[in-house]
Amino acid sequence: MEYTTLNNGQKLPLVGFGVYQIPPRQTAEAVTTALNDGYRLIDTAEYYRNEKEVGAAVRQSDIPRDEIFVTTKMPPQPSYAAAAQRIDESLRALDIDYIDLMLIHWPGRANVENYRALEDAQKAGKVRSIGLSSFYGQEYQEILDQCEIVPVLDQNETHVFRQQQEFQKVLEAHGTKLESWSPLAEGQQGIFSNPVLVKIAAAHHKSVAQVVLRFLTQRGIIVIPKSVHPERIAENINLFDFELTSAEMAQIKTLDQKRSIFGW
């Protein structure tokens, strides 16, 4: 596994396991499989309705708690008080003593108040790192201007069809890492049959998914692919025994459409 270092000194695996759209009844088993395959970053959210099952899998694992990095997210709240309540609710649902990273899931009308609740939760030891998801432009700048703690990362739609080359530079200039949600584009746009990706995958004896994930991690982008299939869970973390050449990276860059495929 390769790691990146956040602006507060915490180390984060470049590859994590996402549980979006995994039904609660399947979540604990999927997370347990991922942990057994070497994943140490697990990404959930209140919106996914499976925080409880993620927490159960982490608690039941033989892996020391301090070796597992758990991320969760809260939907935007109308006030500081409401955000503080949601943080406590996620902590109770996960039941894992502390949350490694908590994000505002998407921008709302009280972003600064929400983020200040996260700051106070971090100071209280409930949360160790704080950040954002799907924040761009002025919404990201507002947090920088009005809050004390620089977000450790901003989780955004990032894949070969929306590569976020320029936005990554903006984030990193302020010490914020880019983390990709939907790194495999949810299989859309013919990603798994794309001729550029298929050719590169064949050259490395890897799958297209592995090439796509390697393209992102070579740029220092954190990825959190999701699957409920054990063979794909194992495949998605097996990225660090090959490296894309500069020519291959350039070829993949030509696939960038510079826009969301999900309406973000």
Secondary structure, 3 states (H helix, E strand, C coil): CCEEECCCCCEEECECEECCCCCHHHHHHHHHHHHHCCCCEEECCHHHCCHHHHHHHHHHCCCCHHHCEEEEEECCCCCHHHHHHHHHHHHHHHCCCCEEEEEECCCCCCHHHHHHHHHHHHHCCCEEEEEEECCCHHHHHHHHHHCCCCCCEEEEECECCECCHHHHHHHHHCCCEEEEECCCHHHCCCHHHCHHHHHHHHHHCCCHHHHHHHHHHHCCCEECCCCCCHHHHHHHHCCCCCCCCHHHHHHHHCCCCCCCCCCC
